[in-house]
Amino acid sequence: MSVLKYWLWLSTLHGIGPRTAKKLIDYFGSPKDIYFAREKHYAAAGISEKAELKALEDKNLDRASRIWRDCDELDIRLLTIQDAEYPQRLLNIYDPPTVLYIKGRLPVIDEEVVVAMVGTRGATPYGLRVTERLAYEVTKGGGLIVSGLAEGIDTVAILGALRAGGKPLAVLGTGIDVYYPPKNKLLQDDVAQTGALISEYPPGTLPARSNFPARNRIISGVSVGVTIIEAPAKSGALITASRAMEQGRDVFVVPGNIDSPACQGSNALLKENCALAVTSGRDILREYDAAYPQKLIANTEDLMTVSAAGQLKNPENTATAVPLSQESTEKVVDKTDELEYIDLKEQLENLSEDELSVVSVMSSREMHIDDIIDLSQCEPSRVLSALTALELKGYAVSGKGRRYSLIISKDKK
């Protein structure tokens, strides 16, 4: 804590942004030296704005101590811009975060083909379907998906990566302990268990409008390329694309319906020759074959199939997917007066193979996730992804103690 408290002090000073913080670090060498410096020293470092000088006069370390305790209790790790694990790829941007808060297992970013996938919250069915497909293909091909966990495109990109057995990254515009949007609580927990959550904001930081554009520079900063899928004329995804271009990253765009408002911004990037058009995950990964020959699979076509309806089907789990028709029709769900039932048989074509595998082993009453994993014989990350998808689709509900139950029709004609 002795050294980290000065990093936390510097990174949370109101009025001192990442650019100024890095400027001070470059001059003084450490946040401890910055803490004990005086105004004349700051002036020598090129700090002349009154607001910044006033901010640096605040020597209270109580906030830093509180953040450290919160991180310890929540199992959140800290990375500073001087740590060896801090991604060089991110360090090289114009305004790298002074401190990163990490929950989960952060890979060696600089050795990975990290591909960002972002887009509108109000995505069309086409956009959601394509996003899941591309995220699945990129993951199966050896890439690593990063997104922002916003509703719409971001959420489905993470789901596609998880369903492919990947370990995606999610960059948050809040503290890591804050669930935003709240409906993504399970998905956020899944990412923390399989991949990693990243934020530059300390625990407890609530959503703020200014946080999300700032968050976008980290999404592009850790990536080799950013894929835009459906972005309106005014969209946060376009901010991410702009930051990517500033940072020298590749920008990819999935061509969209020219009559759809959801695609006006993304299509404009193509029209203005600011991005490369892509229609598959392989189109994206092909750009990095030479630089990452040991990471990428040259041909991903044999790793997935596409159903006639256009939804991805994972062929690896077909043996464990028991036809739903073999299950008893006498299903009982606890607290039946609180649930709105659906008939899963009618929605069978909307379920992936992983989701079918999970559904086929679940009983009518609550089951612990460990039992579901054992019975389905699927990888834990894929079970987590399937359960999250089933809950988002309204086919399952979660209870206390990581228990799940299906919402199914007891008697449907």
Beta strands, then each sheet from edge to edge (+ up, - down):
strand 1: 77-80
strand 2: 99-104
strand 3: 114-119
strand 4: 144-147
strand 5: 169-171
strand 6: 196-199
strand 7: 225-229
strand 8: 250-253
strand 9: 276-277
strand 10: 305-306
strand 11: 312-313
strand 12: 367-368
strand 13: 396-399
strand 14: 403-406
sheet 1: 1+ 2- 6+ 5+ 4+ 3+ 7+ 8+ 9+
sheet 2: 10+ 11-
sheet 3: 12+ 14- 13+
end
